């Protein structure tokens, strides 16, 4: 080991002397000992892989990996195939590094495999869905951010509202996304950070009125996620500058963002049929603000929570939430239909039929309501009304499932 250290020190001293004496850098690089090239390549590759492991896939990382892999291959090739000068004219000479040649040959195979494997594994990891729902909050673009604290208000409120949920993580982007950059930049930043939601926006203070735009970008919408209204998609809204000065605007905005965030993560649990998790998040969403949020009517949350309660068999709670949804949105046909389903499970057929009828009145092409009402008419012995509803299903629907259901019921009623 002592001799190896002496050899390494002498070689390094020789290299430094070459660098000092030789100003012709191409010749200098060409004359470098093979092990120096290999050592530089190894260090470069380690740094590149470390950056890749940390999620940095930028140009610097790619260049480091390329230099590391390329240098390693060149170094191994040098050690494997370098020969001594021939002793006789026309001879080949012997291998200059016979002790290192087997290792160098192995390196020529292993380095490309390791490089390809590392890059492939990283790409695989990047393609996997995140284990947490990540909310990425950009700085709100506007004057005097320290004075008005719009971004801080939103971040603090979201951290407070979502602290109890291990499956949710709030992260600050650390910079603003300007109006000129737009949604494309927000989505790119979100994809880079594997975020499910990106919140960004801007405000101005030209005078007594404050124009403001807020974007609640859902990059990975959960199944059944309803469409948010334009207020969450950048629609410019105006407020009195006094609301900004008094922090009323900041309080309202942060509550609305917590409301939308909790509903969205609740819908993720809803889609996974984790009814308890969905109910908890929907309830927390409703508790964030007593004001109606323009971007998402609370009736939608009551409706979704009502479905979750009904799915658990808690029909009375489900009906109570459907009542709230209907009170908030009297033309909510699907709420009437779902409340009818809950009454069905409670064997309250008259109320179920009444709700299906109201749903059909509000939405005349509501196939499910026709089918379910026809089913109850059939149970109650009202054959003609049942036949009429099942025929209406066939008239309105192209869905194979509902058509098959209606045809089977009509057949059972003796209709050919």
C-alpha positions as CSV (number, residue, x, y, z in Angstrom):
1,X,0.0,0.0,0.0
2,X,2.9,2.3,0.9
3,X,4.5,1.7,-2.6
4,X,1.1,2.4,-4.3
5,X,0.9,5.7,-2.5
6,X,4.4,6.6,-3.6
7,X,3.6,5.7,-7.2
8,X,0.4,7.8,-7.1
9,X,2.1,10.8,-5.7
10,X,5.0,10.5,-8.2
11,X,2.5,10.2,-11.1
12,X,0.5,13.3,-9.9
13,X,3.8,15.3,-9.6
14,X,4.7,14.2,-13.1
15,X,1.3,15.3,-14.4
16,X,1.6,18.7,-12.7
17,X,5.1,19.1,-14.2
18,X,3.7,18.3,-17.7
19,X,0.9,20.9,-17.2
20,X,3.5,23.5,-16.2
21,X,5.9,22.8,-19.0
22,X,3.5,22.0,-21.9
23,X,1.2,24.8,-23.0
24,X,-0.1,22.6,-25.9
25,X,-3.3,21.3,-24.2
26,X,-4.3,18.8,-26.8
27,X,-0.9,17.1,-26.5
28,X,-1.1,17.4,-22.7
29,X,-4.4,15.6,-22.6
30,X,-3.2,13.0,-25.1
31,X,-0.2,12.3,-22.9
32,X,-2.1,12.0,-19.6
33,X,-1.7,8.5,-18.0
34,X,-4.7,6.3,-18.5
35,X,-5.4,6.0,-14.8
36,X,-5.7,9.8,-14.4
37,X,-8.4,9.8,-17.1
38,X,-10.2,7.0,-15.4
39,X,-10.0,8.7,-12.0
40,X,-11.4,12.0,-13.4
41,X,-14.2,10.0,-15.2
42,X,-15.0,8.1,-12.0
43,X,-15.3,11.3,-9.9
44,X,-17.4,13.0,-12.6
45,X,-19.7,10.0,-12.9
46,X,-20.2,9.9,-9.1
47,X,-21.1,13.6,-9.1
48,X,-23.5,13.1,-12.1
49,X,-25.2,10.2,-10.5
50,X,-25.6,12.0,-7.2
51,X,-27.3,14.9,-8.9
52,X,-29.5,12.5,-10.9
53,X,-30.5,10.8,-7.6
54,X,-31.5,14.1,-6.2
55,X,-33.9,14.6,-9.1
56,X,-31.7,17.1,-11.1
57,X,-32.1,16.2,-14.7
58,X,-30.7,19.4,-16.1
59,X,-28.0,19.9,-18.7
60,X,-25.2,20.0,-16.2
61,X,-26.2,16.5,-14.9
62,X,-26.4,15.1,-18.4
63,X,-23.0,16.5,-19.3
64,X,-21.4,15.1,-16.1
65,X,-22.8,11.7,-16.8
66,X,-21.7,11.8,-20.4
67,X,-18.1,12.9,-19.5
68,X,-18.1,10.3,-16.7
69,X,-19.3,7.4,-18.8
70,X,-17.3,8.5,-21.9
71,X,-14.1,9.1,-19.9
72,X,-14.5,5.8,-18.1
73,X,-14.9,3.9,-21.3
74,X,-11.9,5.6,-22.9
75,X,-9.8,5.0,-19.8
76,X,-10.7,1.3,-19.7
77,X,-10.0,1.0,-23.4
78,X,-6.6,2.6,-22.9
79,X,-5.7,0.1,-20.1
80,X,-7.2,-2.8,-21.9
81,X,-5.6,-2.3,-25.3
82,X,-2.4,-0.2,-24.8
83,X,0.7,-2.1,-25.9
84,X,4.4,-1.6,-25.4
85,X,6.5,-0.6,-28.4
86,X,7.3,-3.8,-30.5
87,X,10.8,-5.3,-29.9
88,X,11.1,-6.2,-33.6
89,X,9.9,-4.5,-36.7
90,X,6.4,-5.7,-37.6
91,X,5.7,-7.0,-34.1
92,X,2.8,-6.1,-31.9
93,X,4.4,-5.6,-28.5
94,X,3.0,-6.9,-25.2
95,X,0.1,-5.5,-23.2
96,X,1.4,-2.6,-21.2
97,X,-1.0,-3.1,-18.3
98,X,-1.5,-6.8,-18.0
99,X,-2.6,-6.7,-14.4
100,X,-5.2,-4.1,-15.0
101,X,-6.4,-5.5,-18.4
102,X,-9.1,-7.9,-17.1
103,X,-10.6,-5.2,-14.9
104,X,-10.5,-2.7,-17.8
105,X,-12.3,-5.2,-20.1
106,X,-14.9,-5.7,-17.4
107,X,-15.3,-2.0,-17.2
108,X,-15.9,-1.7,-20.9
109,X,-19.0,-3.8,-20.3
110,X,-20.0,-2.7,-16.8
111,X,-19.8,1.1,-17.3
112,X,-22.4,1.3,-20.2
113,X,-24.6,-1.2,-18.4
114,X,-24.5,0.9,-15.1
115,X,-25.0,4.1,-17.0
116,X,-28.0,2.8,-18.9
117,X,-29.4,1.1,-15.8
118,X,-29.0,4.2,-13.7
119,X,-30.7,6.5,-16.2
120,X,-33.4,3.9,-16.9
121,X,-34.1,3.4,-13.2
122,X,-34.3,7.2,-12.7
123,X,-36.8,7.5,-15.6
124,X,-38.8,4.7,-14.1
125,X,-38.9,6.4,-10.7
126,X,-39.8,9.7,-12.3
127,X,-42.7,8.0,-14.1
128,X,-44.2,6.6,-10.9
129,X,-47.1,8.5,-9.4
130,X,-46.1,10.4,-6.2
131,X,-47.1,8.8,-2.9
132,X,-48.3,12.2,-1.7
133,X,-50.5,14.9,-3.2
134,X,-48.1,17.8,-3.7
135,X,-49.5,21.3,-3.7
136,X,-47.0,23.7,-5.2
137,X,-47.5,27.4,-4.4
138,X,-45.9,30.1,-6.5
139,X,-45.2,33.6,-5.2
140,X,-48.1,35.9,-6.1
141,X,-46.8,38.4,-8.6
142,X,-47.5,41.9,-7.4
143,X,-46.0,45.0,-5.9
144,X,-44.5,45.1,-2.4
145,X,-44.8,41.4,-1.6
146,X,-43.3,41.8,1.8
147,X,-45.8,44.5,2.8
148,X,-48.9,42.7,1.6
149,X,-47.9,39.1,2.3
150,X,-50.3,37.5,-0.1
151,X,-48.1,34.5,-0.8
152,X,-47.3,34.0,2.9
153,X,-50.9,34.1,3.8
154,X,-51.8,31.4,1.3
155,X,-48.9,29.2,2.3
156,X,-49.5,29.5,6.0
157,X,-53.2,28.8,5.7
158,X,-52.6,25.7,3.5
159,X,-50.0,24.3,5.8
160,X,-52.3,24.8,8.8
161,X,-55.4,23.4,7.0
162,X,-53.6,20.3,5.6
163,X,-51.2,19.6,8.5
164,X,-53.2,16.6,9.7
165,X,-53.0,14.8,6.4
166,X,-49.9,12.6,5.8
167,X,-50.8,12.2,2.2
168,X,-50.6,15.9,1.4
169,X,-47.5,18.1,1.1
170,X,-47.4,21.8,0.6
171,X,-44.3,23.2,-1.1
172,X,-43.3,26.7,-2.0
173,X,-42.0,27.2,-5.6
174,X,-39.9,30.2,-4.4
175,X,-40.7,32.4,-7.4
176,X,-43.5,34.0,-9.2
177,X,-45.2,32.8,-12.4
178,X,-46.0,35.9,-14.3
179,X,-49.1,36.6,-16.4
180,X,-46.9,36.5,-19.5
181,X,-45.5,33.1,-18.6
182,X,-49.0,31.7,-18.1
183,X,-50.4,28.3,-17.4
184,X,-47.8,26.5,-19.5
185,X,-45.0,27.7,-17.2
186,X,-47.1,26.8,-14.1
187,X,-47.7,23.3,-15.4
188,X,-44.1,22.8,-16.4
189,X,-43.0,23.8,-12.9
190,X,-45.6,21.4,-11.4
191,X,-44.5,18.5,-13.6
192,X,-40.9,19.1,-12.6
193,X,-41.9,18.9,-8.9
194,X,-44.4,16.1,-9.4
195,X,-47.2,18.4,-8.1
196,X,-50.8,17.5,-8.4
197,X,-51.9,21.2,-7.9
198,X,-50.2,24.4,-8.7
199,X,-51.5,27.7,-7.3
200,X,-50.3,30.9,-8.8
201,X,-51.6,34.4,-9.7
202,X,-51.1,38.1,-9.7
203,X,-52.4,41.4,-8.3
204,X,-52.0,45.0,-9.1
205,X,-52.4,48.3,-7.2
206,X,-53.1,51.0,-9.8
207,X,-55.5,52.9,-7.6
208,X,-58.6,52.4,-5.4
209,X,-59.4,49.1,-7.2
210,X,-57.2,46.0,-7.0
211,X,-57.4,43.7,-10.0
212,X,-56.5,40.1,-9.1
213,X,-56.2,36.8,-11.0
214,X,-55.9,33.4,-9.3
215,X,-55.1,30.1,-11.0
216,X,-55.8,26.8,-9.2
217,X,-54.2,24.4,-11.7
218,X,-55.1,20.7,-11.1
219,X,-52.5,18.8,-13.0
220,X,-53.7,15.4,-12.0
221,X,-57.5,15.6,-11.6
222,X,-58.9,12.8,-9.5
223,X,-61.6,10.7,-11.1
224,X,-65.0,12.4,-10.8
225,X,-63.4,15.8,-10.2
226,X,-65.9,18.5,-11.3
227,X,-64.9,21.4,-13.5
228,X,-64.0,24.5,-11.5
229,X,-65.4,27.8,-12.5
230,X,-63.5,30.6,-14.2
231,X,-62.7,32.3,-10.9
232,X,-60.2,29.4,-10.4
233,X,-58.8,29.7,-13.9
234,X,-57.5,33.2,-14.0
235,X,-60.7,35.3,-14.3
236,X,-59.7,38.8,-13.3
237,X,-61.6,39.9,-10.3
238,X,-61.6,43.4,-8.7
239,X,-61.5,44.4,-5.0
240,X,-61.2,47.6,-3.1
241,X,-57.6,48.5,-2.2
242,X,-58.8,48.8,1.4
243,X,-59.3,45.0,1.4
244,X,-55.7,44.5,0.4
245,X,-54.4,47.1,3.0
246,X,-56.5,45.6,5.8
247,X,-55.5,42.0,4.9
248,X,-59.2,41.1,4.2
249,X,-58.3,40.0,0.7
250,X,-55.4,37.8,1.9
251,X,-57.6,36.1,4.5
252,X,-60.4,35.5,2.0
253,X,-58.0,34.2,-0.7
254,X,-56.1,31.9,1.6
255,X,-59.4,30.4,2.9
256,X,-60.7,29.9,-0.6
257,X,-57.4,28.1,-1.6
258,X,-57.6,25.9,1.5
259,X,-61.3,25.1,0.6
260,X,-60.4,24.1,-3.0
261,X,-57.4,22.2,-1.9
262,X,-59.2,20.1,0.7
263,X,-62.0,19.4,-1.7
264,X,-59.5,18.2,-4.4
265,X,-57.6,15.9,-2.0
266,X,-61.0,14.7,-0.8
267,X,-62.0,13.8,-4.3
268,X,-58.8,11.7,-4.5
269,X,-60.0,9.7,-1.5
270,X,-63.5,9.6,-3.0
271,X,-62.1,8.1,-6.2
272,X,-60.2,5.5,-4.2
273,X,-63.5,4.7,-2.4
274,X,-61.9,5.7,0.9
275,X,-65.2,7.1,2.1
276,X,-64.1,8.0,5.6
277,X,-61.1,9.9,4.2
278,X,-63.3,11.7,1.7
279,X,-65.8,12.7,4.3
280,X,-63.1,14.1,6.7
281,X,-61.6,16.2,3.9
282,X,-64.9,17.4,2.6
283,X,-66.0,18.4,6.1
284,X,-62.7,20.3,6.6
285,X,-63.2,22.0,3.3
286,X,-66.6,23.3,4.3
287,X,-65.2,24.6,7.6
288,X,-62.7,26.9,5.9
289,X,-65.1,29.7,5.0
290,X,-68.6,30.7,5.7
291,X,-68.7,32.6,2.4
292,X,-69.8,31.0,-0.8
293,X,-66.7,30.4,-3.0
294,X,-67.4,31.4,-6.6
295,X,-65.0,28.9,-8.0
296,X,-66.8,25.9,-6.5
297,X,-70.3,26.0,-5.0
298,X,-70.5,24.3,-1.6
299,X,-73.5,22.4,-2.9
300,X,-71.0,20.2,-4.9
301,X,-69.2,19.4,-1.7
302,X,-72.4,18.5,0.2
303,X,-73.4,16.4,-2.8
304,X,-70.1,14.5,-2.8
305,X,-70.1,14.0,1.0
306,X,-73.7,12.8,0.8
307,X,-72.6,10.2,-1.8
308,X,-69.8,9.1,0.5
309,X,-72.2,8.7,3.5
310,X,-74.6,6.8,1.4
311,X,-71.8,4.5,0.1
312,X,-71.1,3.7,3.8
313,X,-74.8,2.9,4.4
314,X,-75.4,6.0,6.4
315,X,-78.4,7.0,4.4
316,X,-79.9,9.6,6.8
317,X,-76.6,11.5,6.8
318,X,-76.5,11.2,3.0
319,X,-80.0,12.5,2.7
320,X,-79.2,15.5,5.0
321,X,-76.3,16.4,2.7
322,X,-78.3,16.0,-0.4
323,X,-80.9,18.3,1.2
324,X,-78.2,20.9,1.7
325,X,-77.0,20.6,-1.9
326,X,-80.5,21.0,-3.2
327,X,-81.1,24.0,-0.9
328,X,-77.9,25.7,-2.3
329,X,-78.7,24.6,-5.9
330,X,-82.4,24.0,-6.4
331,X,-81.8,22.9,-10.0
332,X,-79.3,20.2,-9.0
333,X,-80.9,17.2,-10.8
334,X,-78.3,14.7,-9.8
335,X,-78.7,15.6,-6.1
336,X,-82.5,14.8,-6.5
337,X,-81.6,11.5,-8.2
338,X,-79.1,10.5,-5.6
339,X,-81.4,11.4,-2.8
340,X,-83.9,9.1,-4.5
341,X,-81.4,6.3,-4.4
342,X,-80.9,6.9,-0.6
343,X,-84.7,6.8,-0.1
344,X,-84.7,3.6,-2.1
345,X,-82.3,1.9,0.3
346,X,-84.5,3.1,3.2
347,X,-87.5,1.4,1.3
348,X,-89.2,4.8,1.1
349,X,-90.4,4.2,-2.4
350,X,-92.8,7.1,-2.7
351,X,-90.1,9.7,-1.9
352,X,-87.7,7.9,-4.1
353,X,-90.1,8.1,-7.1
354,X,-90.9,11.8,-6.3
355,X,-87.2,12.6,-6.3
356,X,-86.6,10.8,-9.6
357,X,-89.5,12.7,-11.1
358,X,-88.0,16.0,-10.0
359,X,-84.7,15.0,-11.4
360,X,-86.3,14.2,-14.8
361,X,-88.2,17.5,-14.7
362,X,-85.0,19.4,-14.3
363,X,-83.0,17.2,-16.8
364,X,-85.4,15.6,-19.3
365,X,-82.7,13.3,-20.7
366,X,-81.6,11.9,-17.3
367,X,-81.4,8.2,-18.3
368,X,-80.5,6.9,-14.8
369,X,-83.5,8.6,-13.2
370,X,-85.9,7.1,-15.8
371,X,-84.5,3.7,-15.2
372,X,-84.6,3.8,-11.4
373,X,-88.2,5.3,-11.4
374,X,-89.3,2.6,-13.9
375,X,-87.8,0.0,-11.5
376,X,-89.8,1.2,-8.6
377,X,-93.0,1.5,-10.7
378,X,-92.4,-2.1,-11.5
379,X,-92.0,-3.1,-7.8
380,X,-95.2,-1.2,-7.0
381,X,-97.2,-2.9,-9.7
382,X,-97.6,0.2,-11.9
383,X,-96.8,-1.7,-15.1
384,X,-97.7,0.9,-17.7
385,X,-95.7,3.6,-16.0
386,X,-92.7,1.2,-15.7
387,X,-92.9,0.3,-19.4
388,X,-93.0,4.0,-20.4
389,X,-89.9,4.8,-18.3
390,X,-87.9,1.8,-19.7
391,X,-88.9,2.7,-23.2
392,X,-87.7,6.2,-22.5
393,X,-84.3,4.8,-21.5
394,X,-84.0,3.0,-24.9
395,X,-85.0,6.2,-26.6
396,X,-82.5,8.4,-24.9
397,X,-79.5,6.2,-24.2
398,X,-76.8,4.7,-26.5
399,X,-75.0,3.2,-23.4
400,X,-75.0,-0.6,-23.8
401,X,-75.4,-1.1,-20.0
402,X,-78.5,0.9,-19.6
403,X,-80.0,-0.4,-22.8
404,X,-79.5,-4.0,-21.7
405,X,-81.0,-3.2,-18.3
406,X,-84.1,-1.6,-19.9
407,X,-84.5,-4.4,-22.4
408,X,-84.4,-7.0,-19.6
409,X,-86.9,-5.2,-17.5
410,X,-89.3,-4.8,-20.5
411,X,-88.9,-8.5,-21.2
412,X,-89.8,-9.2,-17.6
413,X,-92.9,-7.0,-18.0
414,X,-94.0,-9.0,-21.0
415,X,-93.0,-6.5,-23.6
416,X,-91.4,-7.9,-26.8
